[in-house]
Amino acid sequence: MWKTVLRRLLIMIPQLIVLSIIVFILAKMMPGDPFTGLINPNTDPKEIARLRQAAGLNDPIWVQYFRWVGNLFHGDLGTSYVQHVSVTSLIADRAVNTFWLSLLTVVITYALAIPMGITAGRREGHWQGTLIQIFNYITFAIPGFVVYILGIWLFGYTLGWFPISGSVSGSASGFFPVIWSRFYHMLLPAILAAVISTTGTVQYLRIGILDNRVEDYVRTARSKGVPEKVVFNKHILRNSLLPIAAFFGNTITGLLSGSVIIETVFNYPGMGQLFMDSISQRDYTTLTALILLYGILTLIGNLLSDIIMSIVDPRIRIQ
């Protein structure tokens, strides 16, 4: 399997090259830049021209691209035009918040989705299965940002159970109070994001259980007198979890790169909010670094999903 993983990593190299070219060109195609006066219309045009020349924005695009790639190989993502700090340190600070929020979201998602999917599959036709299906249809139909805004209004403003912005309380001091404050600030967005994210997992698990319980190997096991609990856990449930395992890697990396909406709504200082700020402020160095990072995470997610599938089901070997 390790030879296959190495081969897949080598295949990722041309994919990353193409991705870097697309990301760089699209960023350059955006209207305006940090020095055009769109952010500060009172800036002197001569000062804007001087800043553009100093930043190398007047060079041919291919020169700018190879300079950017060369800096990437040295671990230099550039300096933020707006924040005036290293993009590497800027993303690293925000990535910590996004990572913990994503991790908590994944844990809550599967803690909710797997029992719900099992119940929906085993109790098909009963009120429990019908209730879960109705819940699934509702969460699938409602846009995520609507759920987030309603959650802020109900649990933040009306009931006052959770904070509605930031990542830590300014009054928190000491190791454990700060850790609790960070967890407390993540809890509401993580729960709301998890509720929205359960839809696919519940549906895949439910359908898998319904399909596998009528397979020949299940009927054979029952005819041999195998206890129903063993039949379900060893044959039905195990095979029904394969589609979920296939998407597990993409789920993790997807939450890391797909937190734009929830971090913006909750004003949570993570990579998603940084991404939106870099777009509105024409901060090209930060924007290109984030998009490239999101692309790399997607490729890594696909590889993780293949590896997880080969571990869960030894009959499957990634090619």
Buried (B, 14 or more C-beta within 10 A) or exposed (E): EEEBBEEBEEEBEEBEEEBBEEBBEEBBEEEEBBBBBBBEEEBEEEEBEEBBEEBEBEEEEEEBBEEBEEEBEEEEBBBBBBBEEBBBEBBEBBBBBBBBBBBBBBEBBBEBBBEBBBBBBBBBEEEBBEBBBEBBEEBEEEEBEEBBEEBBEEBBEEEEEBBBEBBBBEEBEEEEEEEBBBEBBBBBBBBBBBBBBBBBBBBBBBBBBBEBBEEEEBEEBBEEEBEEEEBBEEBBBBBBBBBBBBBBBBBBBBBBBBBBBBBBBBEBBBBBBBBBBBBEBBBBBBBBBBBBBBBBBBBBBBBBBBBBBBEBBEEBEBE
